Structures are given as structure tokens and as C-alpha cells.
Amino acid sequence: MALSELACTYAALIVNDDNFVITAEKIAALLKAANVQIEAYWPALFAKLLEKRSVEDLITNVSTGGGGAPVVAAGAAVFAGGGAAAPPLVEEKKDEPKEESDDDMGFSLFD
């Protein structure tokens, strides 16, 4: 996750924790006060996402995923969870085709 995304996530959580409406101006002001340099479009993107979705819903529904929600929810879960780590992702192992050896073809390199 990029620094800009993480900074906006934390700023949005702070604004929400203070029971204010999350706006791009409030996120930008908080980041400016914290002396965090980000691209100008990030606060607007987060504010637009969070005007349609509740931060509490994103935190409690981390495992359900969704369009742009995992970015906010992943940072929010660690921040709001009191240090509890998210469960590790399980990666499926795919069966790889077995490579044929020279012995299987009826000749070898030194015949």
C-alpha cells in the first residue's frame, strides 16, 4: 500500500473517530497538520468513497471485500483492531506438469 493511501486511510479514521463528516478538506487539513506530503487527488477519492459507505461497515465487513473497499478496510482493520493482525491469506497451490526427463524419451545426453 502506498504511503498516500495509508495516510488518507488513517486521516479518514481519525476524522470518523471524532464523529465528523469525512470530507476531502478535512482529510487534507489533517494531513497538512501532520506534515504528510501526498498527491492532491487522494483526499477527494477517499472522501467520495466514504460519503457512500460507512466506515464502521467497512471495518466490520473486511472479509467480504468489494470494489474499492479493501484498501480502506485493510488499513482500518489493523488500526481499529487494537493491534490484532489480519489472518494470513491462503494461497492455492497449482499442480505443475511434471517435466519429462531424457530417460523417458528413450535416449540420454551421453548415448
C-alpha positions as CSV (number, residue, x, y, z in Angstrom):
1,M,0.0,0.0,0.0
2,A,1.4,3.4,-0.9
3,L,2.1,6.0,1.7
4,S,-0.5,8.3,0.3
5,E,-3.2,5.7,0.6
6,L,-2.2,4.7,4.1
7,A,-2.0,8.4,5.2
8,C,-5.5,9.1,3.8
9,T,-6.9,5.9,5.5
10,Y,-5.6,6.9,8.9
11,A,-6.8,10.5,8.4
12,A,-10.3,9.3,7.4
13,L,-10.3,7.1,10.5
14,I,-9.3,10.0,12.8
15,V,-12.0,12.3,11.3
16,N,-14.6,9.5,11.7
17,D,-13.5,8.8,15.2
18,D,-14.2,12.4,16.1
19,N,-17.7,12.0,14.7
20,F,-17.2,14.5,11.9
21,V,-18.4,14.0,8.4
22,I,-15.5,12.9,6.3
23,T,-14.7,15.4,3.5
24,A,-11.7,15.9,1.3
25,E,-10.9,19.2,3.0
26,K,-10.8,17.7,6.5
27,I,-8.6,14.8,5.3
28,A,-6.2,17.3,3.6
29,A,-6.2,19.6,6.6
30,L,-5.3,16.7,8.9
31,L,-2.5,15.5,6.6
32,K,-1.2,19.1,6.2
33,A,-1.1,19.5,10.0
34,A,0.8,16.2,10.3
35,N,3.2,17.4,7.6
36,V,2.5,14.5,5.3
37,Q,3.0,15.2,1.6
38,I,0.6,13.4,-0.7
39,E,-0.8,13.9,-4.2
40,A,-3.7,16.3,-4.2
41,Y,-6.3,13.8,-5.6
42,W,-6.1,11.2,-2.8
43,P,-8.3,13.1,-0.2
44,A,-11.0,13.6,-2.8
45,L,-11.0,9.9,-3.7
46,F,-11.3,8.8,-0.1
47,A,-14.0,11.3,0.7
48,K,-16.0,10.3,-2.3
49,L,-15.8,6.6,-1.3
50,L,-16.7,7.3,2.3
51,E,-19.7,9.5,1.5
52,K,-21.5,6.4,0.2
53,R,-20.1,3.8,2.6
54,S,-20.0,3.8,6.4
55,V,-16.5,3.4,7.9
56,E,-18.0,1.1,10.5
57,D,-19.4,-1.1,7.7
58,L,-16.0,-1.3,6.0
59,I,-14.3,-2.3,9.2
60,T,-16.7,-5.0,10.2
61,N,-17.0,-6.4,6.7
62,V,-13.3,-6.8,5.9
63,S,-13.6,-10.3,4.7
64,T,-16.5,-9.6,2.3
65,G,-14.3,-7.4,0.0
66,G,-15.9,-5.3,-2.7
67,G,-14.9,-2.7,-5.3
68,G,-12.6,-0.2,-3.6
69,A,-13.3,-1.2,-0.1
70,P,-10.3,-3.5,0.7
71,V,-7.9,-0.6,0.6
72,V,-9.7,1.3,3.3
73,A,-10.8,-1.7,5.2
74,A,-7.4,-3.3,5.4
75,G,-5.8,-0.3,6.9
76,A,-8.8,0.3,9.1
77,A,-8.8,-3.2,10.5
78,V,-5.3,-3.1,11.7
79,F,-5.8,0.4,13.1
80,A,-9.1,-0.3,14.8
81,G,-8.4,-3.8,15.9
82,G,-6.1,-2.9,18.8
83,G,-3.1,-4.5,17.1
84,A,-4.8,-7.7,16.1
85,A,-3.3,-8.9,12.8
86,A,-5.5,-10.0,9.9
87,P,-5.4,-13.7,9.2
88,P,-2.9,-14.6,6.5
89,L,-4.1,-15.2,3.0
90,V,-4.1,-18.9,1.9
91,E,-2.6,-19.4,-1.5
92,E,-3.8,-22.3,-3.5
93,K,-1.0,-24.5,-5.0
94,K,-1.5,-25.4,-8.6
95,D,-0.3,-28.7,-9.9
96,E,2.5,-28.1,-12.3
97,P,3.1,-30.6,-15.1
98,K,6.0,-32.9,-14.5
99,E,8.9,-32.2,-16.7
100,E,10.0,-35.1,-18.9
101,S,13.5,-36.3,-18.5
102,D,15.8,-37.7,-21.2
103,D,15.3,-41.2,-19.8
104,D,11.6,-41.0,-20.6
105,M,12.3,-40.4,-24.3
106,G,14.4,-43.5,-24.7
107,F,17.7,-41.7,-25.1
108,S,20.1,-39.8,-22.9
109,L,22.5,-37.0,-23.4
110,F,25.6,-39.3,-23.4
111,D,24.3,-42.1,-25.7
